[in-house]
Amino acid sequence: MKIEKDSSENKYIEVDMDNGEKVRVTHIAKSWSGQGGLRIQIRDERGHLRPGPEIPAEKIGEVVSGLFDLVRS
C-alpha cells in the first residue's frame, strides 16, 4: 500500500473495496482524545470522503481485537 499525505500533512492509506469505494485510514498526530490515533473513512465512487470515527492510539489494539472476534463469531 502506498502511504500518502493529506492537506493537513497527516499520513494515510486507501484500500480498494472492489465496488468503486475505498477505505481510508489516516494517522492523526493529535485527535480529539488529546493523543494520536487513527481516523477511518470511506471514499465513495465519486471521490467524496464520508465522515468516520477517530480511534485513540491506546484503543487501537482493543478495537482490532473486537473486529476479529466479530468476524470469527
Backbone as XML, in Angstrom:
<?xml version="1.0"?>
<chain id="A" units="angstrom">
  <residue number="1" name="MET">
    <atom name="N" x="0.828" y="-1.173" z="0.000"/>
    <atom name="CA" x="0.000" y="0.000" z="0.000"/>
    <atom name="C" x="0.877" y="1.243" z="0.000"/>
  </residue>
  <residue number="2" name="LYS">
    <atom name="N" x="0.415" y="2.234" z="-0.710"/>
    <atom name="CA" x="1.148" y="3.487" z="-0.800"/>
    <atom name="C" x="0.702" y="4.433" z="0.322"/>
  </residue>
  <residue number="3" name="ILE">
    <atom name="N" x="1.663" y="4.946" z="1.080"/>
    <atom name="CA" x="1.373" y="5.917" z="2.121"/>
    <atom name="C" x="1.431" y="7.306" z="1.499"/>
  </residue>
  <residue number="4" name="GLU">
    <atom name="N" x="0.363" y="8.075" z="1.679"/>
    <atom name="CA" x="0.272" y="9.423" z="1.131"/>
    <atom name="C" x="0.038" y="10.410" z="2.264"/>
  </residue>
  <residue number="5" name="LYS">
    <atom name="N" x="0.005" y="11.710" z="1.941"/>
    <atom name="CA" x="-0.278" y="12.750" z="2.939"/>
    <atom name="C" x="-1.472" y="13.571" z="2.476"/>
  </residue>
  <residue number="6" name="ASP">
    <atom name="N" x="-2.329" y="13.934" z="3.436"/>
    <atom name="CA" x="-3.480" y="14.779" z="3.116"/>
    <atom name="C" x="-3.096" y="16.253" z="3.225"/>
  </residue>
  <residue number="7" name="SER">
    <atom name="N" x="-4.065" y="17.141" z="3.061"/>
    <atom name="CA" x="-3.791" y="18.581" z="3.077"/>
    <atom name="C" x="-3.288" y="19.079" z="4.431"/>
  </residue>
  <residue number="8" name="SER">
    <atom name="N" x="-3.499" y="18.293" z="5.482"/>
    <atom name="CA" x="-3.003" y="18.653" z="6.822"/>
    <atom name="C" x="-1.692" y="17.952" z="7.151"/>
  </residue>
  <residue number="9" name="GLU">
    <atom name="N" x="-1.096" y="17.300" z="6.134"/>
    <atom name="CA" x="0.164" y="16.567" z="6.298"/>
    <atom name="C" x="0.031" y="15.298" z="7.136"/>
  </residue>
  <residue number="10" name="ASN">
    <atom name="N" x="-1.189" y="14.800" z="7.320"/>
    <atom name="CA" x="-1.403" y="13.527" z="8.005"/>
    <atom name="C" x="-1.179" y="12.397" z="6.999"/>
  </residue>
  <residue number="11" name="LYS">
    <atom name="N" x="-0.509" y="11.348" z="7.428"/>
    <atom name="CA" x="-0.275" y="10.190" z="6.558"/>
    <atom name="C" x="-1.529" y="9.331" z="6.490"/>
  </residue>
  <residue number="12" name="TYR">
    <atom name="N" x="-1.801" y="8.772" z="5.295"/>
    <atom name="CA" x="-2.954" y="7.885" z="5.140"/>
    <atom name="C" x="-2.692" y="6.828" z="4.081"/>
  </residue>
  <residue number="13" name="ILE">
    <atom name="N" x="-3.503" y="5.769" z="4.142"/>
    <atom name="CA" x="-3.540" y="4.742" z="3.094"/>
    <atom name="C" x="-4.989" y="4.589" z="2.662"/>
  </residue>
  <residue number="14" name="GLU">
    <atom name="N" x="-5.193" y="4.127" z="1.442"/>
    <atom name="CA" x="-6.535" y="3.810" z="0.968"/>
    <atom name="C" x="-6.540" y="2.384" z="0.451"/>
  </residue>
  <residue number="15" name="VAL">
    <atom name="N" x="-7.554" y="1.641" z="0.852"/>
    <atom name="CA" x="-7.698" y="0.235" z="0.458"/>
    <atom name="C" x="-8.918" y="0.126" z="-0.440"/>
  </residue>
  <residue number="16" name="ASP">
    <atom name="N" x="-8.728" y="-0.379" z="-1.657"/>
    <atom name="CA" x="-9.808" y="-0.530" z="-2.633"/>
    <atom name="C" x="-10.758" y="-1.633" z="-2.191"/>
  </residue>
  <residue number="17" name="MET">
    <atom name="N" x="-12.052" y="-1.361" z="-2.218"/>
    <atom name="CA" x="-13.072" y="-2.316" z="-1.795"/>
    <atom name="C" x="-13.704" y="-3.067" z="-2.974"/>
  </residue>
  <residue number="18" name="ASP">
    <atom name="N" x="-13.184" y="-2.897" z="-4.186"/>
    <atom name="CA" x="-13.662" y="-3.599" z="-5.381"/>
    <atom name="C" x="-15.103" y="-3.274" z="-5.750"/>
  </residue>
  <residue number="19" name="ASN">
    <atom name="N" x="-15.657" y="-2.186" z="-5.209"/>
    <atom name="CA" x="-17.024" y="-1.770" z="-5.579"/>
    <atom name="C" x="-17.051" y="-0.290" z="-5.941"/>
  </residue>
  <residue number="20" name="GLY">
    <atom name="N" x="-15.872" y="0.271" z="-6.205"/>
    <atom name="CA" x="-15.761" y="1.686" z="-6.515"/>
    <atom name="C" x="-15.471" y="2.542" z="-5.299"/>
  </residue>
  <residue number="21" name="GLU">
    <atom name="N" x="-15.552" y="1.964" z="-4.117"/>
    <atom name="CA" x="-15.261" y="2.689" z="-2.890"/>
    <atom name="C" x="-13.912" y="2.257" z="-2.324"/>
  </residue>
  <residue number="22" name="LYS">
    <atom name="N" x="-13.367" y="3.094" z="-1.444"/>
    <atom name="CA" x="-12.106" y="2.794" z="-0.772"/>
    <atom name="C" x="-12.256" y="3.104" z="0.708"/>
  </residue>
  <residue number="23" name="VAL">
    <atom name="N" x="-11.549" y="2.350" z="1.527"/>
    <atom name="CA" x="-11.453" y="2.662" z="2.953"/>
    <atom name="C" x="-10.170" y="3.458" z="3.138"/>
  </residue>
  <residue number="24" name="ARG">
    <atom name="N" x="-10.302" y="4.643" z="3.743"/>
    <atom name="CA" x="-9.120" y="5.462" z="4.028"/>
    <atom name="C" x="-8.847" y="5.388" z="5.522"/>
  </residue>
  <residue number="25" name="VAL">
    <atom name="N" x="-7.595" y="5.093" z="5.873"/>
    <atom name="CA" x="-7.150" y="5.084" z="7.264"/>
    <atom name="C" x="-6.060" y="6.146" z="7.375"/>
  </residue>
  <residue number="26" name="THR">
    <atom name="N" x="-6.310" y="7.137" z="8.251"/>
    <atom name="CA" x="-5.411" y="8.275" z="8.408"/>
    <atom name="C" x="-4.829" y="8.282" z="9.813"/>
  </residue>
  <residue number="27" name="HIS">
    <atom name="N" x="-3.504" y="8.469" z="9.892"/>
    <atom name="CA" x="-2.872" y="8.637" z="11.197"/>
    <atom name="C" x="-3.001" y="10.098" z="11.587"/>
  </residue>
  <residue number="28" name="ILE">
    <atom name="N" x="-3.660" y="10.358" z="12.714"/>
    <atom name="CA" x="-3.862" y="11.702" z="13.238"/>
    <atom name="C" x="-2.898" y="11.886" z="14.404"/>
  </residue>
  <residue number="29" name="ALA">
    <atom name="N" x="-1.999" y="12.848" z="14.277"/>
    <atom name="CA" x="-0.994" y="13.056" z="15.329"/>
    <atom name="C" x="-1.622" y="13.468" z="16.659"/>
  </residue>
  <residue number="30" name="LYS">
    <atom name="N" x="-2.652" y="14.320" z="16.598"/>
    <atom name="CA" x="-3.325" y="14.733" z="17.831"/>
    <atom name="C" x="-4.815" y="14.805" z="17.539"/>
  </residue>
  <residue number="31" name="SER">
    <atom name="N" x="-5.561" y="13.847" z="18.064"/>
    <atom name="CA" x="-7.000" y="13.786" z="17.800"/>
    <atom name="C" x="-7.772" y="14.380" z="18.978"/>
  </residue>
  <residue number="32" name="TRP">
    <atom name="N" x="-9.074" y="14.245" z="18.943"/>
    <atom name="CA" x="-9.948" y="14.775" z="19.997"/>
    <atom name="C" x="-9.588" y="14.244" z="21.371"/>
  </residue>
  <residue number="33" name="SER">
    <atom name="N" x="-8.964" y="13.061" z="21.414"/>
    <atom name="CA" x="-8.633" y="12.448" z="22.702"/>
    <atom name="C" x="-7.405" y="13.078" z="23.349"/>
  </residue>
  <residue number="34" name="GLY">
    <atom name="N" x="-6.724" y="13.968" z="22.609"/>
    <atom name="CA" x="-5.519" y="14.593" z="23.139"/>
    <atom name="C" x="-4.254" y="13.817" z="22.837"/>
  </residue>
  <residue number="35" name="GLN">
    <atom name="N" x="-4.405" y="12.708" z="22.157"/>
    <atom name="CA" x="-3.259" y="11.896" z="21.758"/>
    <atom name="C" x="-3.421" y="11.512" z="20.296"/>
  </residue>
  <residue number="36" name="GLY">
    <atom name="N" x="-2.465" y="10.831" z="19.756"/>
    <atom name="CA" x="-2.560" y="10.360" z="18.380"/>
    <atom name="C" x="-3.598" y="9.263" z="18.246"/>
  </residue>
  <residue number="37" name="GLY">
    <atom name="N" x="-3.915" y="8.969" z="17.001"/>
    <atom name="CA" x="-4.883" y="7.914" z="16.748"/>
    <atom name="C" x="-5.096" y="7.705" z="15.264"/>
  </residue>
  <residue number="38" name="LEU">
    <atom name="N" x="-6.130" y="6.958" z="14.933"/>
    <atom name="CA" x="-6.477" y="6.668" z="13.547"/>
    <atom name="C" x="-7.881" y="7.146" z="13.239"/>
  </residue>
  <residue number="39" name="ARG">
    <atom name="N" x="-8.068" y="7.677" z="12.036"/>
    <atom name="CA" x="-9.395" y="8.039" z="11.539"/>
    <atom name="C" x="-9.710" y="7.082" z="10.394"/>
  </residue>
  <residue number="40" name="ILE">
    <atom name="N" x="-10.907" y="6.539" z="10.379"/>
    <atom name="CA" x="-11.336" y="5.610" z="9.334"/>
    <atom name="C" x="-12.492" y="6.255" z="8.587"/>
  </residue>
  <residue number="41" name="GLN">
    <atom name="N" x="-12.356" y="6.345" z="7.253"/>
    <atom name="CA" x="-13.381" y="6.965" z="6.424"/>
    <atom name="C" x="-13.620" y="6.114" z="5.173"/>
  </residue>
  <residue number="42" name="ILE">
    <atom name="N" x="-14.698" y="6.402" z="4.477"/>
    <atom name="CA" x="-14.989" y="5.782" z="3.185"/>
    <atom name="C" x="-14.888" y="6.857" z="2.112"/>
  </residue>
  <residue number="43" name="ARG">
    <atom name="N" x="-14.136" y="6.572" z="1.045"/>
    <atom name="CA" x="-14.124" y="7.423" z="-0.139"/>
    <atom name="C" x="-15.088" y="6.783" z="-1.124"/>
  </residue>
  <residue number="44" name="ASP">
    <atom name="N" x="-16.180" y="7.479" z="-1.448"/>
    <atom name="CA" x="-17.185" y="6.895" z="-2.331"/>
    <atom name="C" x="-16.723" y="6.908" z="-3.790"/>
  </residue>
  <residue number="45" name="GLU">
    <atom name="N" x="-17.540" y="6.334" z="-4.646"/>
    <atom name="CA" x="-17.168" y="6.193" z="-6.061"/>
    <atom name="C" x="-17.006" y="7.543" z="-6.768"/>
  </residue>
  <residue number="46" name="ARG">
    <atom name="N" x="-17.544" y="8.609" z="-6.197"/>
    <atom name="CA" x="-17.392" y="9.955" z="-6.767"/>
    <atom name="C" x="-16.175" y="10.684" z="-6.202"/>
  </residue>
  <residue number="47" name="GLY">
    <atom name="N" x="-15.484" y="10.046" z="-5.253"/>
    <atom name="CA" x="-14.290" y="10.641" z="-4.667"/>
    <atom name="C" x="-14.521" y="11.415" z="-3.390"/>
  </residue>
  <residue number="48" name="HIS">
    <atom name="N" x="-15.762" y="11.459" z="-2.907"/>
    <atom name="CA" x="-16.075" y="12.188" z="-1.677"/>
    <atom name="C" x="-15.768" y="11.329" z="-0.450"/>
  </residue>
  <residue number="49" name="LEU">
    <atom name="N" x="-15.216" y="11.965" z="0.572"/>
    <atom name="CA" x="-14.952" y="11.265" z="1.833"/>
    <atom name="C" x="-16.140" y="11.403" z="2.766"/>
  </residue>
  <residue number="50" name="ARG">
    <atom name="N" x="-16.590" y="10.276" z="3.319"/>
    <atom name="CA" x="-17.647" y="10.299" z="4.327"/>
    <atom name="C" x="-16.989" y="10.311" z="5.705"/>
  </residue>
  <residue number="51" name="PRO">
    <atom name="N" x="-17.575" y="11.040" z="6.646"/>
    <atom name="CA" x="-17.000" y="11.098" z="7.989"/>
    <atom name="C" x="-16.915" y="9.708" z="8.625"/>
  </residue>
  <residue number="52" name="GLY">
    <atom name="N" x="-15.931" y="9.548" z="9.463"/>
    <atom name="CA" x="-15.774" y="8.275" z="10.152"/>
    <atom name="C" x="-15.187" y="8.489" z="11.536"/>
  </residue>
  <residue number="53" name="PRO">
    <atom name="N" x="-15.043" y="7.422" z="12.287"/>
    <atom name="CA" x="-14.572" y="7.548" z="13.670"/>
    <atom name="C" x="-13.076" y="7.820" z="13.760"/>
  </residue>
  <residue number="54" name="GLU">
    <atom name="N" x="-12.691" y="8.444" z="14.857"/>
    <atom name="CA" x="-11.284" y="8.557" z="15.228"/>
    <atom name="C" x="-11.079" y="7.670" z="16.445"/>
  </residue>
  <residue number="55" name="ILE">
    <atom name="N" x="-10.096" y="6.803" z="16.348"/>
    <atom name="CA" x="-9.813" y="5.852" z="17.418"/>
    <atom name="C" x="-8.503" y="6.259" z="18.090"/>
  </residue>
  <residue number="56" name="PRO">
    <atom name="N" x="-8.519" y="6.560" z="19.398"/>
    <atom name="CA" x="-7.292" y="6.920" z="20.099"/>
    <atom name="C" x="-6.267" y="5.781" z="20.023"/>
  </residue>
  <residue number="57" name="ALA">
    <atom name="N" x="-4.993" y="6.133" z="19.947"/>
    <atom name="CA" x="-3.929" y="5.147" z="19.798"/>
    <atom name="C" x="-3.996" y="4.048" z="20.855"/>
  </residue>
  <residue number="58" name="GLU">
    <atom name="N" x="-4.325" y="4.427" z="22.093"/>
    <atom name="CA" x="-4.336" y="3.440" z="23.174"/>
    <atom name="C" x="-5.462" y="2.410" z="23.026"/>
  </residue>
  <residue number="59" name="LYS">
    <atom name="N" x="-6.442" y="2.659" z="22.166"/>
    <atom name="CA" x="-7.577" y="1.746" z="21.985"/>
    <atom name="C" x="-7.530" y="0.956" z="20.679"/>
  </residue>
  <residue number="60" name="ILE">
    <atom name="N" x="-6.540" y="1.220" z="19.819"/>
    <atom name="CA" x="-6.486" y="0.568" z="18.506"/>
    <atom name="C" x="-6.433" y="-0.953" z="18.637"/>
  </residue>
  <residue number="61" name="GLY">
    <atom name="N" x="-5.581" y="-1.468" z="19.507"/>
    <atom name="CA" x="-5.461" y="-2.915" z="19.683"/>
    <atom name="C" x="-6.769" y="-3.552" z="20.112"/>
  </residue>
  <residue number="62" name="GLU">
    <atom name="N" x="-7.459" y="-2.913" z="21.030"/>
    <atom name="CA" x="-8.737" y="-3.422" z="21.523"/>
    <atom name="C" x="-9.799" y="-3.423" z="20.417"/>
  </residue>
  <residue number="63" name="VAL">
    <atom name="N" x="-9.812" y="-2.364" z="19.624"/>
    <atom name="CA" x="-10.777" y="-2.277" z="18.524"/>
    <atom name="C" x="-10.498" y="-3.352" z="17.473"/>
  </residue>
  <residue number="64" name="VAL">
    <atom name="N" x="-9.232" y="-3.522" z="17.092"/>
    <atom name="CA" x="-8.875" y="-4.548" z="16.095"/>
    <atom name="C" x="-9.202" y="-5.937" z="16.632"/>
  </residue>
  <residue number="65" name="SER">
    <atom name="N" x="-8.923" y="-6.188" z="17.900"/>
    <atom name="CA" x="-9.263" y="-7.470" z="18.510"/>
    <atom name="C" x="-10.769" y="-7.726" z="18.434"/>
  </residue>
  <residue number="66" name="GLY">
    <atom name="N" x="-11.563" y="-6.688" z="18.721"/>
    <atom name="CA" x="-13.004" y="-6.815" z="18.627"/>
    <atom name="C" x="-13.473" y="-7.119" z="17.213"/>
  </residue>
  <residue number="67" name="LEU">
    <atom name="N" x="-12.829" y="-6.502" z="16.220"/>
    <atom name="CA" x="-13.148" y="-6.793" z="14.812"/>
    <atom name="C" x="-12.942" y="-8.265" z="14.503"/>
  </residue>
  <residue number="68" name="PHE">
    <atom name="N" x="-11.801" y="-8.803" z="14.915"/>
    <atom name="CA" x="-11.526" y="-10.223" z="14.671"/>
    <atom name="C" x="-12.541" y="-11.102" z="15.391"/>
  </residue>
  <residue number="69" name="ASP">
    <atom name="N" x="-12.883" y="-10.760" z="16.633"/>
    <atom name="CA" x="-13.885" y="-11.539" z="17.374"/>
    <atom name="C" x="-15.223" y="-11.567" z="16.627"/>
  </residue>
  <residue number="70" name="LEU">
    <atom name="N" x="-15.642" y="-10.419" z="16.084"/>
    <atom name="CA" x="-16.899" y="-10.360" z="15.353"/>
    <atom name="C" x="-16.868" y="-11.234" z="14.091"/>
  </residue>
  <residue number="71" name="VAL">
    <atom name="N" x="-15.767" y="-11.160" z="13.356"/>
    <atom name="CA" x="-15.659" y="-11.934" z="12.107"/>
    <atom name="C" x="-15.639" y="-13.433" z="12.402"/>
  </residue>
  <residue number="72" name="ARG">
    <atom name="N" x="-15.005" y="-13.824" z="13.484"/>
    <atom name="CA" x="-14.919" y="-15.257" z="13.828"/>
    <atom name="C" x="-16.211" y="-15.802" z="14.416"/>
  </residue>
  <residue number="73" name="SER">
    <atom name="N" x="-17.064" y="-14.943" z="14.944"/>
    <atom name="CA" x="-18.265" y="-15.441" z="15.625"/>
    <atom name="C" x="-19.356" y="-15.877" z="14.650"/>
  </residue>
</chain>
